[in-house]
Structures are given as structure tokens and as C-alpha cells.
Amino acid sequence: SQVTDEMQLQKLDIFVPLADINNYLKLTEAAGRICVSQWAGPCRLGCLFNHGDHVVAVNDLQPQGVEEA
């Protein structure tokens, strides 16, 4: 929420096993975007996501909502 210039944002390709996504990642919709609301993965995975990160594509598809993501 503190970034006012989108040029400061960085897009990353992250590969995470589906089981880890299902177990540790929580998404929500905010302002028409899919956002990370929680990442509670184990230490071995590191901090892959931060609260407020935007999900723009999943397997090269652009989901229209949390359910599609």
C-alpha cells in the first residue's frame, strides 16, 4: 500500500508445489485484485509471499477471482 509508482514493483515467477499452496497460502480479493492475505509455510520454504502481494497469473493464466486462482 506504500508503493505509489508501479515502476517500483517487481514481477517474479515462483514455482510452489500445489500441496504447499493448499496448506500454507491464503488469498483474498481487494480492490479487484487477488492478494496474499497469509503465507504460513515452514521455514524450509522461506518467506515466498508477503501480505498484500498480488497474484497476476497462475500457470500463465490470468485468474478473474480467488476461486480461479
N, C-alpha and C positions, 0 to 999 in steps of 0.2 A: 504493500500500500504506500510505501515511501518512494517508490520509483515513479517519477513523473515523465521521464523520457524513455520510450520503448527501445531506443538505441542502446540503453544500458542493460537490457535483458539479454539473456543467453539461452539459445535452444540447445538441448542436449538429447542425444539418443541414449536411452537407458534400457538395458535388457535385464528383466527380472522374471524369474520363474513364476508361472501362474499360481502355484501354491503359495508363494510368498506374497503375491499381490492379494490373494483372497484372505490370507491370515493377518496381514500387517498393515494394509493400506486402506484408508477410509477417504472417500471422495464426497464432495458436496458441490452444488451449483450456487454460484454467486455472480451477480451482475451478468448473467448469460454465459458464464464460463464454467468449465469443470475445474475445480480446485481441490488440492490436497487439504484435507482437514486433520488428518493424523497419519503418521508413519511410526509404527511401533515395532520395527524389525529388530532382530537380535544384533548384538554388537558385531558379529562376524560379517554382517551385510553392510554395516556402516550406516551413515545417515544419507540415504539416497534421495529422500524427498524432504522438503521443508513445508511447514504450514503456509498455505497460500500459493504454492506452486501451481501453475496452470498446466493442464493436460491438453495438448493440441492435437495429438494423433495417437492411435493405438494400432500397431501393425500397419502403419501407413494409411490408416483410415481415420477420418475426422469425425469422432462421435458427436452426436447432437445433444446428448444428455448423459447423466451419470449412469443410467441403466445400460446404454450402449457401450460406454467405456468399460 
